Amino acid sequence: MARIALLSVSDKTGLLAFARELESLGFSILSSGGTAKSLASEGVKVETIEAYTQSPEVMGGRVKTLHPRVHGGILMRGDVDQADLERLGGRRIELVVVNLYPFERTVADPKSTHEEIVENIDIGGPSMVRSAAKNHARVAVVCDPADYERVLSELKGHGEIAPSTRAELAAKAFAHTAAYDAAISGYLSSRNSDGSRDAFSKYLTLPFERAYGLRYGENPHQAGAFYVERNAVAGSLAKAESLGAGGKELSFNNLVDVDAALDAVREHQNPTAVVVKHTNPCGVATAKDLATAYLRAREADPTSAFGGIVALNAEVDDRTAKLLAETFLECVIAPSFSAAALEILRAKKNLRVLATGAWLTGDHEGLQYKRVSGGLVAQTRDATCVGEVTRAKVASKRSPTSKELVELEFAWRVCKHVKSNAIVLATSDGDLCCTTGVGAGQMSRVVSVQIACEKAGESAIGDGLVSGDFASEETVGRSTSGIGYSSGSTLLS
């Protein structure tokens, strides 16, 4: 009896080579619509769904695989259902390779009409995927081209796909259809009566996949794991590649800090380094080259930099790597690393090195979520910052100088990523901008100013100062009286 593989895919990545390998292993190919035409045009022998079911595709292709011979061939349980399958005129289907209409891609295209989006809601595909996944004791279901090689390897090596593999593929298939349905319900429930879309849909289902376990959670007695979004964007932490350095796994706190550092460094276009400790930037600097930027960022608060997380916005060269290697750091993340830089950094036993590859700018849009007991709160990502200082209203008698504006603009970009009450002191020298003191997360804004000034020391005199919240001239004066504060300062609002 011929072994049958049913192939019906929208994403045809690797399909032709996969189908030819299946043919060489003795499989007959059963296929529908565009997939059948694509394979037949390349010389693959294909039996169409129409021929198999003896029922034509109707309604513009909306109804083609919804047929008892198709689902009976997938769902039949060995010899138990053989008689029923024969009465239907069906045959056993052993392998189901299906991925779905590109609904999410269609929604993301601003040119797509509502009618086009609805037409890309797949019905037959999810039905076949779910049937095969339910019957994974006998049938293997493949919904991701990345799994083709694994399936072929097992068929070549053992003549069949292992039960454990079929179970894994079934779980992945159900996750695939669940995420697909979540995207559909999210889209439909986001539409307003006038056809516009609300940023916050009524139904929110967030599909994630576990990437790996963590060394521990927020505290050593807590377990942890890292889950990534199904469609995480390129340049995000979820897509970052580990380049092999580091003798231990990342922890919950490491990942939170890495993300905070990455988000902060995205605000700057010139070569920039951000050092983060406990989610707050403790040193940030821009310069003509990355090595100088990192050196200044580290020296802004060398005590806090020890054991910190570093994010950089350009490829790390060997000069920068040598400076990074001078201090104990938990993790370094950047778009890329030169071969010479990697050789230096990999010599640091416990240093983790991550590369984002693609780069996201600070103004990219998205939703952010925070878990609360029994639910979560959601907000649009704060994609603003650039130009806010230069457009601000001068609230003091004296206008800022051009140098002060540069310092305030830089400090404002940093302040966005400091926990409130947030105070940032910064200085500039030509193309170089650098924080000199950061006060973060205090219950009193006055205390935050005092902490920032204490870190800056005498260099705080003449620095630009920004506050993440309202800070009056009187508040700044009371907080800085010990360092020679002058009432001639500039305030913007």
C-alpha positions as CSV (number, residue, x, y, z in Angstrom):
1,M,0.0,0.0,0.0
2,A,1.4,3.4,-1.1
3,R,2.2,5.8,1.7
4,I,0.4,9.1,1.2
5,A,1.6,12.6,2.1
6,L,-0.9,15.5,1.9
7,L,0.8,18.8,1.0
8,S,-1.1,22.1,1.0
9,V,0.8,25.1,1.9
10,S,0.8,28.9,1.5
11,D,4.5,29.3,2.5
12,K,6.3,27.2,-0.1
13,T,9.8,27.6,1.4
14,G,11.7,24.4,0.8
15,L,8.6,22.7,-0.5
16,L,9.9,21.4,-3.9
17,A,13.0,19.7,-2.4
18,F,10.9,18.3,0.4
19,A,8.3,16.8,-2.0
20,R,11.1,15.2,-4.2
21,E,12.7,13.6,-1.1
22,L,9.3,12.2,-0.1
23,E,8.8,10.8,-3.6
24,S,12.2,9.1,-3.4
25,L,11.1,7.5,-0.1
26,G,8.0,6.0,-1.7
27,F,5.4,8.5,-0.8
28,S,2.5,9.5,-3.1
29,I,1.8,13.2,-3.1
30,L,-1.8,14.4,-2.6
31,S,-2.2,18.1,-3.0
32,S,-4.6,20.9,-3.7
33,G,-4.9,24.3,-5.4
34,G,-1.7,26.3,-5.9
35,T,0.5,23.8,-4.1
36,A,-0.5,21.0,-6.6
37,K,0.1,23.4,-9.6
38,S,3.5,24.5,-8.2
39,L,4.7,20.9,-7.7
40,A,3.3,19.6,-11.0
41,S,5.0,22.4,-12.9
42,E,8.4,21.2,-11.5
43,G,7.8,17.6,-12.5
44,V,6.5,16.2,-9.2
45,K,3.8,13.6,-9.7
46,V,0.7,14.9,-7.8
47,E,-2.7,13.5,-7.3
48,T,-5.1,16.4,-6.8
49,I,-7.6,16.6,-4.0
50,E,-10.3,16.9,-6.7
51,A,-9.3,13.6,-8.2
52,Y,-9.0,11.9,-4.8
53,T,-12.4,13.1,-3.5
54,Q,-14.1,13.1,-7.0
55,S,-15.6,16.4,-5.9
56,P,-14.6,19.7,-7.6
57,E,-13.3,22.7,-5.8
58,V,-16.2,25.2,-5.5
59,M,-16.9,28.7,-4.3
60,G,-13.6,30.1,-5.6
61,G,-11.6,27.5,-3.7
62,R,-13.3,28.1,-0.4
63,V,-14.4,24.4,-0.3
64,K,-11.9,21.8,-1.5
65,T,-10.4,19.9,1.4
66,L,-13.5,19.8,3.6
67,H,-14.4,16.3,2.5
68,P,-14.9,12.9,4.4
69,R,-12.3,11.2,2.2
70,V,-9.7,13.8,3.3
71,H,-10.5,13.9,7.0
72,G,-11.4,10.2,7.1
73,G,-7.9,9.5,5.6
74,I,-6.3,11.6,8.3
75,L,-8.4,10.6,11.3
76,M,-8.7,6.9,10.8
77,R,-7.3,4.8,13.7
78,G,-5.4,1.9,12.2
79,D,-7.5,-1.2,11.5
80,V,-10.3,0.1,13.8
81,D,-11.7,2.4,11.1
82,Q,-10.5,0.6,8.0
83,A,-14.0,-0.6,7.0
84,D,-15.4,2.9,7.4
85,L,-12.6,4.4,5.3
86,E,-13.2,1.9,2.6
87,R,-16.9,2.7,2.5
88,L,-15.9,6.4,2.0
89,G,-13.6,5.4,-0.8
90,G,-10.7,7.0,1.1
91,R,-7.1,6.0,1.8
92,R,-4.8,6.3,4.8
93,I,-2.9,9.6,4.9
94,E,0.3,9.3,6.9
95,L,1.8,12.8,6.7
96,V,0.0,16.1,6.6
97,V,2.1,19.2,5.6
98,V,-0.1,22.3,5.9
99,N,0.5,25.9,6.7
100,L,-2.2,28.5,6.6
101,Y,-3.3,31.5,4.5
102,P,-1.1,34.5,5.5
103,F,-3.8,36.2,7.6
104,E,-1.3,38.1,9.9
105,R,0.7,39.4,6.9
106,T,-2.4,40.6,5.2
107,V,-3.6,42.4,8.3
108,A,-0.2,44.1,8.6
109,D,-0.4,45.4,5.1
110,P,-2.0,48.9,5.3
111,K,-3.2,48.5,1.7
112,S,-5.3,45.4,2.6
113,T,-9.1,45.9,2.6
114,H,-11.4,44.3,5.2
115,E,-12.7,42.0,2.5
116,E,-9.2,40.9,1.6
117,I,-8.4,40.3,5.2
118,V,-11.5,38.2,5.8
119,E,-10.8,36.2,2.6
120,N,-7.4,35.2,4.2
121,I,-9.1,33.5,7.1
122,D,-8.2,29.9,6.4
123,I,-10.8,27.2,7.1
124,G,-9.7,24.0,5.4
125,G,-6.1,24.4,6.5
126,P,-6.7,24.6,10.3
127,S,-9.2,21.7,10.0
128,M,-6.6,19.4,8.4
129,V,-3.9,20.5,10.9
130,R,-6.2,19.9,13.9
131,S,-7.3,16.5,12.5
132,A,-3.7,15.4,12.0
133,A,-2.6,16.7,15.3
134,K,-5.4,14.9,17.1
135,N,-4.4,11.7,15.4
136,H,-0.7,12.1,16.0
137,A,-0.5,8.5,17.3
138,R,-0.6,7.5,13.6
139,V,-0.1,10.8,11.6
140,A,2.7,13.3,11.5
141,V,1.7,16.9,11.0
142,V,4.1,19.6,9.8
143,C,3.2,23.3,9.8
144,D,6.7,24.8,9.8
145,P,9.2,24.4,6.9
146,A,11.9,24.4,9.5
147,D,10.8,20.9,10.5
148,Y,11.2,19.4,7.0
149,E,14.8,18.3,7.5
150,R,14.0,16.6,10.8
151,V,11.1,14.7,9.3
152,L,13.2,13.5,6.3
153,S,16.1,12.5,8.6
154,E,13.8,10.2,10.6
155,L,12.1,8.7,7.6
156,K,15.5,8.0,6.0
157,G,17.0,6.6,9.2
158,H,14.2,4.6,10.5
159,G,11.5,4.4,7.8
160,E,9.0,6.2,10.1
161,I,8.6,9.3,12.3
162,A,9.1,8.6,16.0
163,P,6.1,8.8,18.3
164,S,7.9,11.4,20.4
165,T,8.5,13.5,17.3
166,R,4.9,13.2,16.2
167,A,3.8,14.3,19.7
168,E,6.1,17.4,19.5
169,L,4.8,18.3,16.0
170,A,1.2,17.9,17.2
171,A,1.8,20.3,20.1
172,K,3.4,22.8,17.7
173,A,0.5,22.4,15.3
174,F,-2.1,23.2,18.0
175,A,0.0,26.2,19.1
176,H,0.0,27.3,15.4
177,T,-3.7,27.2,15.0
178,A,-4.3,28.7,18.4
179,A,-2.1,31.7,17.5
180,Y,-3.9,31.9,14.1
181,D,-7.3,32.1,15.8
182,A,-6.0,34.6,18.3
183,A,-4.9,36.9,15.5
184,I,-8.3,36.6,13.8
185,S,-10.3,37.4,17.0
186,G,-7.9,40.2,17.8
187,Y,-8.4,41.8,14.4
188,L,-12.2,41.4,14.3
189,S,-12.6,42.7,17.9
190,S,-10.4,45.7,17.2
191,R,-12.7,47.1,14.4
192,N,-14.9,50.0,15.3
193,S,-18.3,50.7,13.7
194,D,-16.7,53.2,11.2
195,G,-14.1,50.6,10.0
196,S,-11.2,52.2,12.0
197,R,-9.2,50.0,14.3
198,D,-8.7,50.4,18.1
199,A,-5.1,49.9,19.4
200,F,-6.6,47.7,22.1
201,S,-8.8,44.9,20.8
202,K,-11.5,43.5,23.0
203,Y,-10.0,40.0,22.9
204,L,-6.3,39.7,23.6
205,T,-4.5,36.4,23.3
206,L,-0.7,36.5,23.4
207,P,1.0,33.5,21.8
208,F,4.5,32.8,23.2
209,E,6.9,29.9,22.8
210,R,9.5,28.9,25.5
211,A,12.9,29.7,24.2
212,Y,14.9,28.3,27.1
213,G,15.0,27.9,30.9
214,L,16.7,30.6,33.1
215,R,19.3,30.1,35.7
216,Y,16.7,31.3,38.2
217,G,13.9,33.9,38.5
218,E,14.1,37.3,40.2
219,N,15.5,35.6,43.3
220,P,17.6,32.4,43.5
221,H,14.8,30.4,45.0
222,Q,12.5,31.1,42.1
223,A,12.5,29.2,38.8
224,G,12.3,31.0,35.5
225,A,12.0,30.6,31.7
226,F,12.2,33.0,28.7
227,Y,9.2,33.0,26.3
228,V,9.4,34.7,23.0
229,E,6.6,36.2,20.9
230,R,5.5,34.1,17.9
231,N,6.1,37.0,15.5
232,A,8.8,38.9,17.4
233,V,10.3,41.6,15.3
234,A,13.9,41.5,14.0
235,G,16.2,43.5,16.3
236,S,14.3,42.6,19.4
237,L,15.8,40.7,22.3
238,A,13.7,37.6,21.3
239,K,15.6,37.5,18.0
240,A,19.1,38.1,19.5
241,E,21.7,35.5,18.8
242,S,24.0,34.2,21.5
243,L,27.5,34.1,20.2
244,G,28.8,31.4,22.5
245,A,30.5,33.3,25.3
246,G,29.5,32.8,28.9
247,G,29.8,29.8,31.2
248,K,26.3,30.1,32.8
249,E,22.7,30.6,31.7
250,L,21.1,34.0,31.8
251,S,18.8,34.8,34.8
252,F,15.5,36.5,34.9
253,N,17.1,39.8,36.1
254,N,19.8,39.5,33.3
255,L,17.2,39.5,30.6
256,V,15.2,42.3,32.1
257,D,18.3,44.4,32.4
258,V,19.5,43.5,28.9
259,D,16.1,44.7,27.5
260,A,16.3,47.9,29.5
261,A,19.8,48.6,28.2
262,L,18.9,47.8,24.6
263,D,15.8,50.0,24.7
264,A,17.9,52.9,26.1
265,V,20.7,52.7,23.6
266,R,18.2,52.7,20.7
267,E,17.5,56.4,21.4
268,H,20.8,57.5,20.1
269,Q,22.2,57.7,16.5
270,N,25.9,58.5,17.2
271,P,28.1,55.7,18.6
272,T,26.6,55.1,22.1
273,A,27.2,52.9,25.1
274,V,24.7,52.3,27.9
275,V,25.6,50.6,31.2
276,V,22.6,49.3,33.1
277,K,22.3,48.1,36.7
278,H,19.0,46.9,38.1
279,T,17.0,48.2,35.0
280,N,18.4,51.7,35.4
281,P,21.1,53.3,33.2
282,C,24.0,54.2,35.5
283,G,26.2,55.5,32.7
284,V,25.4,56.6,29.1
285,A,27.7,58.3,26.6
286,T,27.9,59.1,22.9
287,A,31.2,59.9,21.1
288,K,32.8,59.7,17.6
289,D,33.8,56.1,18.2
290,L,32.3,53.3,20.3
291,A,35.4,52.7,22.4
292,T,35.4,56.2,23.7
293,A,31.6,56.1,24.3
294,Y,31.9,53.0,26.4
295,L,34.9,54.2,28.4
296,R,33.0,57.4,29.3
297,A,29.8,55.6,30.1
298,R,31.7,53.2,32.4
299,E,33.6,56.0,34.1
300,A,30.4,57.9,34.7
301,D,29.7,55.5,37.6
302,P,32.4,52.8,37.8
303,T,31.1,51.3,41.0
304,S,27.7,50.6,39.5
305,A,29.2,49.4,36.2
306,F,30.8,46.4,38.0
307,G,28.6,43.5,37.2
308,G,26.4,45.5,34.9
309,I,24.8,45.0,31.5
310,V,26.2,46.9,28.5
311,A,24.3,47.8,25.3
312,L,26.0,49.3,22.3
313,N,24.5,50.6,19.1
314,A,27.2,49.7,16.6
315,E,29.5,46.8,15.7
316,V,31.9,46.1,18.6
317,D,35.6,46.2,17.4
318,D,38.6,44.9,19.2
319,R,39.5,48.2,20.8
320,T,36.0,48.4,22.4
321,A,36.2,44.7,23.3
322,K,39.5,45.2,25.2
323,L,37.9,47.9,27.3
324,L,34.8,45.8,28.0
325,A,37.1,42.9,29.1
326,E,38.7,45.1,31.8
327,T,35.6,45.0,34.0
328,F,33.4,42.2,35.2
329,L,30.2,42.4,33.2
330,E,27.2,40.1,33.1
331,C,26.3,40.6,29.4
332,V,27.1,42.7,26.4
333,I,24.6,43.2,23.6
334,A,25.2,45.0,20.2
335,P,24.1,44.7,16.6
336,S,27.3,42.7,15.8
337,F,30.8,41.9,16.8
338,S,34.0,41.7,14.8
339,A,35.9,38.4,14.8
340,A,38.7,40.0,16.8
341,A,36.3,41.4,19.3
342,L,34.6,38.0,19.8
343,E,38.0,36.3,20.4
344,I,38.7,38.8,23.2
345,L,35.2,38.6,24.8
346,R,34.9,34.8,24.7
347,A,38.0,34.6,26.9
348,K,35.8,36.1,29.7
349,K,34.4,32.9,31.3
350,N,31.1,34.3,32.6
351,L,30.4,37.0,30.1
352,R,27.4,36.5,27.8
353,V,27.5,38.0,24.4
354,L,24.4,38.7,22.4
355,A,24.0,40.1,18.8
356,T,20.7,41.6,17.6
357,G,21.6,41.6,14.0
358,A,18.9,43.9,12.7
359,W,18.5,47.2,14.5
360,L,15.3,48.8,15.8
361,T,15.2,52.6,16.2
362,G,13.9,54.2,19.4
363,D,10.6,55.3,17.7
364,H,9.4,51.8,16.8
365,E,5.8,51.2,17.7
366,G,4.2,48.4,19.7
367,L,2.2,47.5,22.8
368,Q,3.7,46.9,26.2
369,Y,2.2,44.7,28.9
370,K,2.6,44.3,32.7
371,R,1.2,41.5,34.7
372,V,-1.0,42.3,37.7
373,S,-2.9,39.8,39.8
374,G,-5.8,38.4,37.8
375,G,-5.0,40.3,34.6
376,L,-2.6,42.7,32.9
377,V,-2.3,46.3,31.9
378,A,-1.4,47.4,28.4
379,Q,-0.1,50.6,26.9
380,T,1.3,51.8,23.7
381,R,5.1,51.9,23.7
382,D,6.6,55.4,24.4
383,A,8.0,56.0,21.0
384,T,8.6,59.8,21.6
385,C,11.7,61.6,22.8
386,V,13.6,63.1,19.8
387,G,13.0,66.8,19.4
388,E,11.0,67.2,22.6
389,V,13.6,69.4,24.3
390,T,14.2,71.7,21.3
391,R,10.4,72.2,20.9
392,A,10.0,72.8,24.7
393,K,8.8,76.1,26.2
394,V,11.4,77.9,28.2
395,A,9.9,78.3,31.7
396,S,12.8,80.3,33.3
397,K,14.0,83.9,32.7
398,R,17.1,82.8,30.9
399,S,17.1,80.7,27.7
400,P,19.5,77.8,27.4
401,T,22.7,78.1,25.4
402,S,23.3,75.9,22.5
403,K,25.6,73.7,24.6
404,E,23.0,73.4,27.3
405,L,20.4,72.4,24.7
406,V,22.7,69.6,23.6
407,E,23.2,68.4,27.1
408,L,19.5,68.6,28.0
409,E,18.5,66.8,24.7
410,F,20.9,64.0,25.6
411,A,19.9,63.8,29.2
412,W,16.2,63.7,28.3
413,R,16.8,60.7,26.1
414,V,18.5,59.0,29.0
415,C,15.9,60.1,31.5
416,K,13.1,58.4,29.6
417,H,14.7,55.0,30.7
418,V,15.3,55.9,34.3
419,K,12.8,54.8,36.9
420,S,10.9,57.7,38.5
421,N,11.5,59.9,40.3
422,A,14.2,60.3,37.7
423,I,17.0,62.8,37.6
424,V,19.8,62.9,35.1
425,L,22.8,65.1,35.0
426,A,24.8,65.3,31.8
427,T,27.7,67.2,30.2
428,S,29.0,67.7,26.7
429,D,32.2,68.5,24.9
430,G,31.8,68.7,21.1
431,D,30.4,65.4,19.8
432,L,30.8,63.8,23.2
433,C,27.8,63.7,25.6
434,C,27.9,61.8,28.9
435,T,25.9,61.3,32.0
436,T,27.7,62.5,35.2
437,G,25.0,61.5,37.7
438,V,21.7,59.5,37.7
439,G,19.2,59.5,40.5
440,A,16.6,56.8,40.1
441,G,13.4,55.3,41.6
442,Q,13.3,57.3,44.9
443,M,10.1,58.1,46.7
444,S,11.3,61.7,46.9
445,R,12.4,63.7,43.9
446,V,14.6,65.8,46.1
447,V,16.5,62.6,47.2
448,S,16.9,61.6,43.5
449,V,18.5,65.0,42.8
450,Q,20.8,64.5,45.8
451,I,21.9,61.1,44.6
452,A,22.5,62.3,41.1
453,C,24.6,65.2,42.4
454,E,26.5,63.0,44.8
455,K,27.5,60.7,42.0
456,A,28.5,63.6,39.8
457,G,30.5,65.4,42.6
458,E,32.0,68.7,41.6
459,S,31.4,68.0,37.9
460,A,27.7,68.6,38.5
461,I,28.3,72.3,38.5
462,G,27.3,73.6,35.1
463,D,25.8,70.3,33.9
464,G,22.5,70.0,32.3
465,L,19.8,68.5,34.6
466,V,16.5,66.9,33.5
467,S,13.7,65.4,35.7
468,G,11.3,62.7,34.6
469,D,8.6,64.5,36.7
470,F,7.9,68.1,37.6
471,A,10.9,69.6,39.3
472,S,10.7,73.3,40.3
473,E,13.7,75.6,40.4
474,E,13.2,75.7,44.2
475,T,13.4,71.9,44.4
476,V,16.6,71.8,42.4
477,G,18.1,74.6,44.5
478,R,17.3,72.8,47.8
479,S,18.8,69.6,46.5
480,T,22.0,71.1,45.1
481,S,22.8,73.7,47.6
482,G,26.0,71.8,48.6
483,I,27.6,71.9,45.1
484,G,27.3,75.6,44.3
485,Y,23.9,75.7,42.6
486,S,23.2,79.0,40.9
487,S,19.7,80.4,40.5
488,G,20.5,81.4,37.0
489,S,19.7,77.9,35.7
490,T,17.4,77.1,32.8
491,L,14.0,75.3,33.1
492,L,12.1,73.8,30.2
493,S,8.5,72.6,30.2
